[in-house]
Every structure is written in structure tokens, then in C-alpha cells.
Amino acid sequence: MEPARICQTVTMNAEPPFDDHGQKGNALPSRIRLESPSEKYIDSFFQAMSEFAEEGIPQISAGITREQFPAYVQRLHDQAVGKNLKEGHVPSKEFWIIDDEGYAGRIILGLAFIPASDRVGHHVGYAVRQSKRRRGYATMALQCLREEARKLKVYKLMPSCDAANIASRKVIERNGGVLLNGEPDDIPPQGELRFIIDLEPSPASSER
């Protein structure tokens, strides 16, 4: 199994603190990191899946038991190298968003894409568990993913979000996302919004 790949630990941005449980004065985790999926986060992973289920938000991992968890983790590593992919799927790298309490969510980077007239970058998707939202986790996870993408020599990211999802749009725009399918200012956006994030190779990679 691939060893944990950790992006540079970053300090959370200075968004207003939000306490999901309504308790005042609790210190919030100040740092997050991205790691490759690992069995060591089994407890916090299933706690997060319970939160998603309570919200009615479907997850690919829904229905997986603790006994099946090691095989699920291995499947995530396999899909990053193009092994045992379903028909029509392309390799993708999944990172888990980790804080001091364990699994806080996931963020995925497509490593290839099927050429199409409307496809100009690599797919990006993410999900943050309910109890960790509104703390800047998604913004910082996408910032970390940009660095991981550079390491993988992926320089065009193409995240998307629903037009009504203002929070996700802000996450993307804070990370340099430029709207591709915008409407004139006097027409409210509808449907799926697609963005492009152009990355420059890091100095370290350009020197190789």
C-alpha cells in the first residue's frame, strides 16, 4: 500500500470561528493536512459517514462495513494507478482531509480525463463532514491540493459547483477559480457552474 502522502501543513485562514455544537469557547483545530487514505482513521471515518447519512448526502462509501474498510482503502489506492477501474472511469487520486481529531473529509483530483469540447481541466471534488464546516477546511484543502497537483504535473484544475451553492463557489474563487460558463451580470446563474484553476509549475519541479 502506498505510504501516506502529506501535503505541507498549513494554518487555517482567518474566517470567523464557528462552533457546530453550539458550545462557546472551544478551541478549534488550527491546522489541517492532506493524507492518502489509511486504515488508521477508521473510527473518525465512520463518524463522518454517520454525519453525511444524517444529512441525506450520499457518499460512495455508503454501506461499507468496518470489516470491508481495509479493502475500501486499498481500492482508493488502486484507482490512483488506474487499477480495476469501472468502465468510463479515469484514474483519480483521493486525499483525506485530516485535522487533530482525524478524518474531516476528502478531496479528489482526476489524473486524466476523456477529451470533450467542454473539458479543459482535471476534475476536482470534495466533501467536508458537517461538524467541520464553516471553519475554512475546504478552502485550505483545495489550497493543499493545488500543491499536490503540481507535484503530479497537473496544471489545470476544473472544479464545479451548483449555482445555488454560494459557499462552494467562494472556496473555488479563493483558490483562483475563474468561471467558465458565466452569464451576463443581469442574468442569475443557474445549474452547474464550471471553473478553471490555472497552476504554474513549482520552482522545484521546473528545475528537474
N, C-alpha and C positions, 0 to 999 in steps of 0.2 A: 504494500500500500504506500502511496506517495506520502512523504513526510509533510507535516503541517507547514504551509507556506504563509508566512506572516508579513503583512504589509507594515510599513513604518507606523508605529503607534502615533496617533495624533490627538491633540487636545480638542475637546468638543468646542463647537462655536458658542458664541455668547448669546444664544437665544434665551428668552425668559424661561426660568425654571418652570416645569410643570410636574405636578405630583399626581400620578394616575390614581392613587388610592385615597386622595383627599386628606392625607396626613401632612401636617405642616412641619417644616424644619428638618426633614430627612435629607441627608446628603445624597446627591445624585452622582452616579459614576462619572468621573471626569475624562475617562479615556476609553476608546474602542479600538479594535483591530480586526483585520480580516484573517481568517484561518481556513485551511482546507477542512472539509468535513471530517469529523473524528468521533469515534465511539465514546470518548471521554465526556462528551457533552450530552449523554443520553437523557439525564434527568431534566436538565433545563430545556432540551429539545422537546420532550413530551409535554412539559408545562406550557411551552409556547404553542404547540399544536392544539392544546385544550383551549387556549385563548382564541385562536383562529376559529376553532369549531363553534365556540360560544357566539362569535360574531356572525357565523354563517358564511365565512370566507373560505372557499375550497382551496386545499393545498394538494399538490401532487403526492405528498407523503401521507395523505389521509388514509386511515385504515391499516397502516403499518403497526405491527405489534413490537414490543420490546425484543422479542425473540428474533424478529425479522430485521431489526435495526442494523446489525453488522452488515448484512447483505445489502441493505439500502445504501449505507455509507460507501460500500465498495462499488455499487452501481454508479454513484455520483463520480467517483474517481474514474471509472471506466468510460463514462460518457465524455470526459475531458480529452481522452485519447482516441475517441471515435470507435470504441469497442461496444458491441451489442446495441447499437443504436436502432431505434424504431424507424420504419420506412418514412422518409421525408424529413427526418430529424438531422441536424448537423451537430458536430461536437460543440460542447459548451463547458465552461469552467464555472463551477459554483463555489462561492466563498461563503463562509458563515460569519456573520457579524457577532463579535464576541466582546462582552464587557466583563466587569469584575464578578458578575453573577452567572456568567456562562452565555448560552445561546440567546441572542437578541433578535435574530432574523437572518435573512440570506440575501445575497446579491449575485446575479448570474451574468456572465459575459459570453456571448456567442463567439466561437472561434472561427466560424466560417458562415457563409450564407449563400443561398441559391440566388444567382443573379436575377433581378427583376427590374422593371422600369422604375419602380418606386423604392427600391432598396439601394441605399447609398452608404450604409454603415452597418456595423455589427450590433445585433440585438443586445439590449441591456434590460434586465428586470430585477425587481427587488421586493421584499416584503419584510416589514418590521412588526414584531409582536405588539399587541395592543398596549401592554403595560410599559413599553419603552418609547412610545410615540411622543411627538412634540418636544423632544429633547435634542434634536439635531442629528440623531443617529443616521437617518437616510442620507442627509447632506454629506456627512463625513464618510459614510460608507462609499458613496459614489466618488468622493474625492480620492479615497484609497484605491478604488477600482481603476481610476484613471492611471495611477502609477503602475498597477498590476498589468493593465492593458499595454502600456509602453514596454514593460518587460517582455510581453508576449508578441511585441511588434504589431500590435493592433492600434491604429491611429485614427480611426473614425468610429465613433460610437453612435448608435441610433436608438436612444430611449424613446418611449412613447407613454402617453397617459390619456385618460378620458378628459374631455374638455371641462367637465364639471369638477375634476379633481385639482383644485387650486393648490393644495399642499404639494402634490407630486410635481406640478408644473414649476413651483418655486424651487424645489430640490434640483430639478434639471437645469433651470436657468442659473441658479447659483454656481453650478459647475460648468458654465459656459455653453449650455444648450441653446441652439438657435432654431427657432420654429421654422419648419419646412412648409407646412401646409396651412399657413395663416390666412385669415380673411381680412378684408378691409376693416379699418377701425370701427366703422359704424355697423358691422355685422358681427353679432356674438358668435364665438367659435362653438362648433358642435362636433359630436362624435369623437374620434381618436385624433389626438394631436401628436405629430411626429417631429422629433428634434434631431439635430446633428451636433455632436461634440467633436470638434477637430482637435487632435492632440499633436504635439510636436515630439519627435523622438527625444528621449532624455539625453543629456550630455554624455552619460556613461555608455549608453547603447550606441551613440553615434561615433564614439571613439574606437569601437571594436573593429 
